[in-house]
Every structure is written in C-alpha cells, then in structure tokens.
Amino acid sequence: MPATPSLKRFIPFRARLFEARETLRRFAAIRRARGEARSVIQQVRRLREREPSRPICGILLAEHMGDIIACEPVVAWARQRHTGARIVWIVKPAYAELVTNHPGIDQVFTIRSLASLTPIIQSAVFDQTIDLHVNNRPTGIDGVRHLKTWGDPTIDTRTYVRERSLIGAFSKAAGIEELSGEATIHLPPSVRESVDRLHLPSRFVAIHAASNDPDRDWMASAWTDLVGYIESCGVSVVEVGLDAKLPPGRFVSSLCGRLTLLQTADVIRRAGFFIGIDSGPAHMANAWHTPSLILLSRFKGHDWRPYEGFFVQRTERVLLRHPGPLATLTASQVIERLRADEDWLRLAGAGISAHTVE
C-alpha cells in the first residue's frame, strides 16, 4: 500500500500554489491597468488631432462619491485658469455619472484602477494635469500604491486629514493653489422625472447609515432607537445607500440598492432633513443645503472637517462631534441634539419639546 504524503509536505505546496496564483492575478491586473491607460492616452490624442491649437486640461479623481462632489469647484478653477481649454475628467465607471452631466466638463474617460493614473500622467498627454489623489493611495491591486513625485507628495493617506477640508487637501495634493468653495450637483431632467415616479412622502427624513469605512459608522441598535423617535413624531424615513441598515417600520421605506447616484442626490434634495455619517450622501446634502445632522467622531486622530460651504456656515447645528468612537454615542444624545434644531422642529411639527429626551 503506497504511503500517504505527510501534511508537512502538502501544506507548503498549497501555500506556494496560492502565492503563484496571487502573483499571476496581480500581474494580470497591472497589465489591464496599463491597457486602460493606453486607451485613455489614445483618446486624448485623438481629441488633440481634432483641435490641435486647443489646450487639454486633465482633472484626475477616480473615486469616491464624496471626494468627487467636494472637488467639483476644481472645474470652475480650471476653466478660469485655462481659458479655452478642453476639460477632461478621469473617473471610475461607478462614479462617472457625477461628472458626465457637468456643463463645464467636455469629456469624461473612465479607468477601473488607480494603477492606470501614473502611465497617463507620465505620458504628458495633457497640457495641464490636475491629479487630485493624495499620495500613497491604494490602487485596488495588492501591493501597488499610487506613489506621487508630482504635486505635493506630503499630502498622503495619513496627513490629508490635517488640512482644512477635502477640496483643500486634494487641491494641495495636486500642487495647485489650495481651493475652497461650495460644490454643485447637476441633475438632468430624466433623473428628476424618475424620482417623481417614486412618489416620495410629502414630509420625510433621508437617512444614510453606512460609509465605506467602518470607523465612521454608528451602531445598528442606536439607529433603531433614533428611527423609533422619528416615527413617533409622525415623520417618514427614507433610507438611501447600497445596503439597508435601518429596521423596518410603519413609516420607514428603503431605497437602498435601487437608485443611481444622481437619483440618490435628488431624493436628498427633496428631503426635509438629512441624518447620516460622514459619507458621499452627506456631501450631497451639503451641496443642496439640506438641513442635516452629521454624526462625526475623531478620524485618524483628528477632528476632521471634510466640508465647505453650507455645513461650515452651520457647523454647530449640523455637525455632531463625538470625542470617542461613534459606538459610544447614544441615541439619546442624538435625539437631544435634534430637539434643539429649529429645522427639525419645523419638520416634525409644533408641540415637540426641545428639551425632553425620551
């Protein structure tokens, strides 16, 4: 009877096989990223062939929703600084609709990995390249980071939270002047018409309860208590985002996973109030001047304030800063803050005490 191979020999073999597979996947992802870069470079060159005398300015910010919304004023800056230039924005497909309808942007090209950015920049295909990414950002490929020797490399994944705001940090990372300003969201009529067909409540609070960073999220049990309070005021709740986090209720409806980014923006525009954590939908509420309450804790060791404009003008009312992890923020504290907000009281109706906490 043949001897059975020992586990001591089998386990290292499996480990080497796994490492080999991961290496092949990594190389394949890098090849795809380089191919995407070549495609973008070729498309930009074709634009130049059509209008050889017209400069081309590239704005590079591939992700995420809140970052792209916050940096929208960069378009106006580029238009003013480079009069007559063709403005191109490079973005991931998932976020392209945020910039596709912008009247100040002439062309949108998409990439799937941030690893495509360096070959595009090094090609010098743009007359002016505005790379808004911070240094050392993950590219989505294991072991590959977006390492910058242009712009201001000191603004990286650790240091950007020391800056004034997202647009302030990212414009400095690009090596241009530190920018500020309120963001604008551009909705085509088709989006408004599609949201009309949702037949939203006449009076509702829009809630977004989950970000792309667990450290920014609040406890599910606390959301349950908060929603119970809102329902007791006779106000409907509409949850937006990818995945539903709120408990079902008589006045709670979920649009999670059912909306495009711009449809989500329009729902928030129509809301009487917005409650959320630091995330893309919060930047939408800020752009629309929607009365809001944003739950914030310290982020990467800093009292980070990513916003400009409306939220900054109303900081004391809009931003609920919690000194510890959000997990230690209670629903009672949030309810108490709501009851001190005149916009909330106006939405919830007269007769609600501004001081009594249930």
N, C-alpha and C positions, 0 to 999 in steps of 0.2 A: 504494500500500500504506500503510495507516494506521500512524502512528508508535506504537511501544511505550512505555507510560508508564515513566518512569525510576524506579529504586529509591528515589531521593532523595525522590520524591513519595509513593511507595507505603508506605514504612516508617513515616513519621509518621502516615499514615492508619490503619494497623494498630494503632499504639500508642494513638491516640485511641479507636479502637473497643474495644480491650481495657480501657482506663480507664473507658469508658462502661459496659461490661458489669459490671465490678467494682463501680462505683458503684451500679448497679441491684441487684446481688446484696446489697450492704451495706444499702441501704435496705430491701430485702425482708426481710432477716434482722432488722433493727431493728423492722420492723412486726410480724413474728412474735413477737419477744420482748415487745413491748408487749401483743400479744394474749394471750400466756401470762400476763402479769402481771394483766391484767383478769380472766382466768378464775380465777386464784388468789384475787384480791380478792373476786370474787363468791362463790366457795365459802366463804371465811372469813365473809363477811357472812351467808350462809345458816346457818352454824353459830351465829352470834350470834343470829339470829332464833329458833332453837330454844331457846336458853337465854340470854335477854337479860342475866340477872344474873351469868352466869359469865364471868370474865375469860379472854382468849385470849392465850397466850404463843407467839410465833413464834421458832423456832430456825432460822436460815438458814445452812446449809452444804451447798452443792450438790455438791462434789467435794473430794478424791479419796478412794479407799478408805482409805488410811492416815490421812488427816486426819479422816474421819468416825469411824473406830474410836477414834482417840486422843481425840476430843472427846466420846465417849459419856457421860462423867461430868457433862457440862453438863446432861443431862436430870434427874439427881437434884438438882443445884443448883437448877434451875428449879422443880422440884416442891416443894422445901423453901422456896424464896424466895417462890413464888407459890402458896400453899396453895389447892387447889380449882380452880386454873386449868386450862383445856383446853390441852394442849401440842401444838403443830403443828410438824412439821419439813418444811422445803422443801429438796428434793434433786433431782439429775438422775435420770432414769429408770434409768440404768445402775447407780446405787448405791442405789436405793430399798430393795432387799431387806435392806440392812444395818440399816435403822431400822424397817421395816414391822412386824416381829415384836416390837419392844421394848414391854414391858408399861407403860412409863412414858410412851409417846407415844400420844396419842389419834388423831391424823390425820397422814397424810403426803401432801403435794402435790408434784407434780413440775414442773420447768421444764427447758428444754433449753439455755438460755443464761443466763449470769450477767447479761446485759443486762436481764433481767426483774426483777432484785433492786431496783434503785433505784425504779422505779414502785411496787413493792409496799411498800417502806419509806416512801416519801413519802406514800402513801395513808393512813398511820396506822391501818390496819385492825386491827393488833394492839395490845393494851393494853401489852404489853412485847415489844419486838423485840430479839432477840439475833443480830446479824449477825456471825458468826464469821469472815467473809472478811477477809483483810488488804487494806489499801488498794492501789489501782492494779493489781488483779489482772486479767489478760486475761479477756475475756468470751466469747471464741470468735468474735467479729465483728471483722474487721480495722479497726483504728483506734479501737475502742471499749473502754475500760477501766472497771472498777468503781471509781469515784472516790468516796471517802467524806468526808463532812463530819460524820459522827456517829461514835460510839465513840471510838477513839483512832487518828486517821489517821496518826500517826507510825509505827505498826506496818504496814509495807508489804512489798512483794515483796523488798526489799533488806535491811530491818532485822529481819525476824522471826527470822532465824537467830541473832540476838544474845540472844534470850530463852532461858529455861530449857528449854522443851520445846514441842511443838506445841500442846498444850492451854493451856500458859501463855501462848504468843504469841497464839493465836487468841482466848482469853478477854479478854486485854488489848485486842486489836483491836476486840472487841465493846463495850468500855467498861464491862465488869463487872469484878468483882474477879479477880485472877489465880488461876486454878483449877489444881488438880493432881488426881491420883487415877488408879487403875487402871481400864482400860476393861473392859467386859463385852460379850460377844457372845452373842446369844440365838438358839439354833437350834431351829426347830420339829421335831417328831418325823419329819416327812416327809423332812427333809434327812438326818437320821441313818439313816433306812431306805434312802434312795437311795445313801448312801455304803457302807452294809453290802453292797449288791449289787455294789460294785466289787471285793470280795474282795481287799483290800489285803494285802501281805505282813505276816506277824506281826512282823517287825523291819525297819524301814525309816527312811531319812533322807528328809525332804521338802526339796526344793531349789527356790528361786525365783531365777532368774539374770538377770532384766531388769526395770528400773524404767521410769518414764515420763520419765526424764532420763538421757541417755547418759553424763553426767559421773559418775553413780553406779554405772555398770556395770563388770563385770570382763571380762577378755579371754576369748574362747572357748577358746583353747589352754590357759589356766590351769584353766578348768572341766574340760576333758578330762583333764588330769593329776590333778586332785582326784578326779574320779569314778573314775579308774583306781585310785587309792589306796583309796577306799571299797569298791570291788568286791573288791579284794584282801583286804579284811577280812571278806568274806562277808556284807556288809550290802547290802540292796537300796536302790535310789534311786528315788524317785517325784518327777518334776518337775511343778510346778504353775505356772500363769500363762497368758498368752494365747498366746505363741509359744514353741515348743521351742527351747532353746539348747544343751542337753546332747547329746553324741554318743550314738548308740545303743549299747547294751551288753547283756551277758547278764543283768545284774541291774538294768538301767535301764528304767523304764517312764515314759511321758509321758502326763499327763492334761491337757496344755496345750490350751486351747480347748474342752475337753469339760465343764467344771464351771461351775456358778454360783458367785457369790462366797461364799455360805454353805456350799456343798459344799467349796469350797477351804478354808474355815475349818475344817471338820470333818476333812478329810484332815490338816491341820496339827495339829489337836488330837490325832489318833491317832498321829502320828509319834513315834518315839523321840528324834529330833533334827531340828533345822531349820538349814539353812545358806542364807544369802541376802544380798542387798544391802539398802540402805535403801529399803523399798517397802511397799506395803499388806500383803502376806503376812507381813512381819516384824512388823507391828503385830498381826496375828492370833496369831503365835507368842508375842508378849509377853502378850497377853490370856489365852492358855491356859497360861502358864507352861511352855511347851515348851522344854526345854534347847536352846540355839541358839548359833550363831556368826554374827554380822552383820559384813560387811566394809564398813568406812567409810573414806572419805578426807575431807579438808577440803572443805566445801561453801560456796560463795560466800565463801571466805576465812576461814571459821570452823570450829572443831571442834564442829560442830553435833550436839546430842544431842536427838533428837525425842521420846524415850521417857520414860515414867513407870513406876513400879511395878517389876515383876519384873526387867526388863532393867537398871534403875538399881541395884537391890539387888545385882545380879551383874555390874556393869559390867566388871570386869577379866576375867571369864570369857567374857562374851557379846559385847562389842564389841571387834572387832579394828580399832583405829585406825591407819591408814596415813598417814604425814606427806605423801606425794606423791600423784599421781594413782593410781587403782586399777590402771591399766595397768602400773604399776611394781611392784605387789605380786605376788610369785611364789607358785606353788602350794606350794613347799617351806615357805614361811613359814606358810601356812595349815595345812598338814599338821602342822607342828611345834606350832602352837597347839592343834590338835585333840588331839594326843597328850599334851598337858598338861591336858586336861579330863577329869575323872573321870566325868562323864555320858557323854561319848563313849566312853571306855574301857569303861564298863559295857555300853554298847550293842554295841560292836564285839567284846567278849569278852576274856577274860584272855589273856595271852601277847603282847599288842601292846606294844612298847616305847614308853614315854612320851618317849623322848629321841632315838631313832634316826630320822633323816629319810632316806627313800629318794631 
